[in-house]
Structures are given as structure tokens and as C-alpha cells.
Amino acid sequence: MFIICYDFRDDRIRNKFSSYLKKYGRKIQYSIFEIKNSRRLLKNILNEIELKYRKEFQNSDSIIIFQVCDRCQKEIVRYGYAKNEDSDVIIFE
């Protein structure tokens, strides 16, 4: 799994980047996305950052990408809404 955290001063760029990441993962906090482990996907995201977003960076803008290893994922503790997102939902009719 990859965790991508970002902050852009410009609302337009921040919204554009958020919309881009929604195609690949799920938003877990305001400017934090969780993306399933895929080297190809990470390469695509890095290329997109280099081609479209990096040139628009201002001094206070940032993107940080963390890779969470499979073993470490089992040690993540979630509370509240974040805990419920990981559980399967079964609807009986």
C-alpha cells in the first residue's frame, strides 16, 4: 500500500490532484490517499506528478509518498470511521 499526502497552496491545483488520485485509491483524510500496492501504478503517479504538477509547485507545496510494507499493514491501528472502511459490509434484504 502507498500513502500519498499532499498540500498545495492553490485550491485549483489541490482539487485537480485530488481528483486525479481518486481514480487510483481512496481518500482517507482531507489530503491523504491510500493506494493499493502496484509498482506500475506508482510509476504512473510519479510520472503524472513530474509532468503536470511539479512545474506548478510553489515554495510551500508538497507531495509525500510512503510505502507501507505488507507486514506493516497488519500493524496499522484504525479507529472510528477509518476502522469501518476496512470491514466488509453485508446487506440482507
C-alpha positions as CSV (number, residue, x, y, z in Angstrom):
1,M,0.0,0.0,0.0
2,F,1.1,3.6,-0.6
3,I,0.0,6.6,1.4
4,I,0.1,9.9,-0.5
5,C,0.0,13.1,1.4
6,Y,-0.1,16.5,-0.3
7,D,-0.6,20.1,0.2
8,F,-1.0,22.8,-2.5
9,R,-1.5,26.5,-1.8
10,D,-3.6,26.8,-4.9
11,D,-7.1,25.4,-4.5
12,R,-7.4,24.6,-8.2
13,I,-4.3,22.5,-8.3
14,R,-5.1,20.8,-5.0
15,N,-8.6,19.8,-6.3
16,K,-7.2,18.7,-9.6
17,F,-4.6,16.5,-7.9
18,S,-7.2,15.1,-5.5
19,S,-9.5,14.2,-8.5
20,Y,-6.6,12.5,-10.2
21,L,-5.8,10.3,-7.2
22,K,-9.4,9.3,-6.7
23,K,-9.0,7.2,-9.9
24,Y,-6.4,5.0,-8.1
25,G,-7.2,4.9,-4.5
26,R,-9.4,6.1,-1.7
27,K,-9.3,9.3,0.3
28,I,-8.7,8.6,4.0
29,Q,-8.3,12.2,5.2
30,Y,-8.6,15.6,3.6
31,S,-5.3,15.5,1.7
32,I,-4.3,11.9,2.2
33,F,-4.9,8.9,-0.1
34,E,-4.4,5.2,0.4
35,I,-3.5,3.4,-2.8
36,K,-3.1,-0.4,-3.2
37,N,0.4,-1.7,-3.8
38,S,1.3,-1.6,-7.5
39,R,4.7,-0.6,-8.9
40,R,3.1,0.2,-12.3
41,L,0.5,2.4,-10.6
42,L,3.2,4.2,-8.5
43,K,5.2,4.8,-11.7
44,N,2.2,6.3,-13.4
45,I,1.5,8.6,-10.4
46,L,5.2,9.7,-10.2
47,N,5.2,10.4,-14.0
48,E,2.0,12.5,-13.6
49,I,3.5,14.5,-10.8
50,E,6.6,15.2,-12.8
51,L,4.8,16.1,-16.0
52,K,1.8,18.1,-14.6
53,Y,2.2,19.1,-11.0
54,R,5.9,19.7,-10.2
55,K,6.2,22.6,-12.6
56,E,3.3,24.4,-10.7
57,F,4.9,23.9,-7.3
58,Q,5.2,26.9,-5.1
59,N,7.6,27.1,-2.1
60,S,5.0,25.8,0.4
61,D,3.6,23.0,-1.8
62,S,4.5,19.4,-1.1
63,I,3.7,15.7,-2.0
64,I,5.0,12.9,0.2
65,I,4.6,9.2,-0.7
66,F,5.0,6.5,1.9
67,Q,5.2,2.8,1.0
68,V,3.7,0.6,3.7
69,C,5.1,-3.0,3.6
70,D,2.7,-5.9,3.8
71,R,3.9,-6.9,7.2
72,C,3.5,-3.3,8.5
73,Q,-0.1,-3.1,7.1
74,K,-1.1,-5.7,9.7
75,E,0.1,-3.4,12.4
76,I,-1.9,-0.3,11.4
77,V,-4.5,0.6,14.0
78,R,-7.7,2.3,12.9
79,Y,-10.4,3.9,14.9
80,G,-13.8,5.4,14.1
81,Y,-14.8,5.8,10.5
82,A,-11.4,4.6,9.3
83,K,-11.9,1.3,11.1
84,N,-15.3,0.7,9.5
85,E,-13.9,1.4,6.0
86,D,-11.8,-1.8,6.1
87,S,-14.6,-4.1,7.0
88,D,-16.9,-5.8,4.5
89,V,-20.5,-4.7,4.5
90,I,-23.2,-7.3,4.0
91,I,-26.7,-6.1,3.3
92,F,-29.5,-8.6,3.9
93,E,-32.8,-8.0,2.1
